[in-house]
Amino acid sequence: MDAIFADYSISMSEFKRNPAEVLRTAGEKPVAVLNHNRPAFYMVTPKLFEALVEELVDRELVGLVRQRLTSVDRAIEVDIDEI
């Protein structure tokens, strides 16, 4: 069985009947829409989607910073006022 990463889940047929009602009921929480009792997709609000994207970008930046910190000896000092 697949893991479900949502507080709410609903069958595909129930979701098709009234997606707007599902969204209202869930509020800001994600909803797993199931097909044959397996997650087919997750419905999230724009606010939650933006937060997820921001988290992914932040994680990418952390990796870049860590990578660059390993090569501090090649760093070039600059004056921020000259940029």
C-alpha positions as CSV (number, residue, x, y, z in Angstrom):
1,M,0.0,0.0,0.0
2,D,1.2,3.5,-0.9
3,A,1.8,6.1,1.8
4,I,-0.7,9.0,1.9
5,F,0.8,12.3,2.7
6,A,-2.3,14.2,3.6
7,D,-4.8,14.7,6.4
8,Y,-7.7,14.1,4.1
9,S,-8.3,11.6,1.3
10,I,-11.2,11.1,-1.0
11,S,-12.1,8.7,-3.9
12,M,-11.7,10.0,-7.5
13,S,-15.5,9.5,-8.1
14,E,-16.4,11.6,-5.0
15,F,-13.9,14.2,-6.0
16,K,-15.4,14.5,-9.5
17,R,-18.9,15.1,-8.1
18,N,-17.9,18.4,-6.4
19,P,-14.2,19.4,-6.3
20,A,-15.0,22.9,-5.0
21,E,-16.7,21.4,-1.9
22,V,-13.6,19.2,-1.3
23,L,-11.5,22.3,-1.4
24,R,-13.8,24.2,1.0
25,T,-13.9,21.2,3.4
26,A,-10.1,20.7,3.5
27,G,-9.3,24.4,4.0
28,E,-5.6,24.9,3.8
29,K,-4.8,21.1,4.2
30,P,-3.7,18.9,1.3
31,V,-6.2,16.3,0.0
32,A,-5.1,12.9,-1.5
33,V,-7.4,11.9,-4.3
34,L,-7.4,8.2,-4.6
35,N,-7.9,5.9,-7.5
36,H,-8.4,2.3,-6.5
37,N,-7.3,3.2,-3.0
38,R,-4.0,4.5,-4.2
39,P,-3.0,8.2,-4.4
40,A,-3.6,9.5,-7.9
41,F,-2.8,13.1,-7.1
42,Y,-2.8,15.6,-4.3
43,M,-5.0,18.7,-4.3
44,V,-3.3,21.7,-2.6
45,T,-4.2,25.4,-2.4
46,P,-2.1,27.9,-4.2
47,K,-0.7,29.1,-0.8
48,L,0.5,25.6,0.2
49,F,1.9,25.0,-3.3
50,E,3.9,28.3,-3.1
51,A,5.2,27.3,0.4
52,L,6.3,23.9,-1.0
53,V,8.1,25.5,-3.9
54,E,9.8,28.0,-1.6
55,E,11.0,25.1,0.6
56,L,12.5,23.3,-2.4
57,V,14.3,26.4,-3.6
58,D,15.7,27.0,-0.1
59,R,16.9,23.4,0.0
60,E,18.7,23.9,-3.3
61,L,20.3,27.1,-2.0
62,V,21.5,25.3,1.1
63,G,23.2,22.7,-1.1
64,L,24.8,25.4,-3.2
65,V,26.1,27.3,-0.1
66,R,27.6,24.1,1.4
67,Q,29.3,23.3,-1.9
68,R,30.7,26.8,-2.1
69,L,31.9,26.7,1.5
70,T,34.1,23.8,0.6
71,S,36.0,26.0,-1.8
72,V,36.4,29.2,0.3
73,D,40.2,29.2,-0.5
74,R,39.3,30.1,-4.1
75,A,37.0,33.0,-3.1
76,I,37.6,36.5,-4.4
77,E,36.9,39.4,-2.1
78,V,34.7,42.1,-3.6
79,D,33.4,45.4,-2.4
80,I,29.6,45.4,-2.4
81,D,29.6,49.1,-3.3
82,E,31.5,48.4,-6.5
83,I,29.0,45.9,-7.8
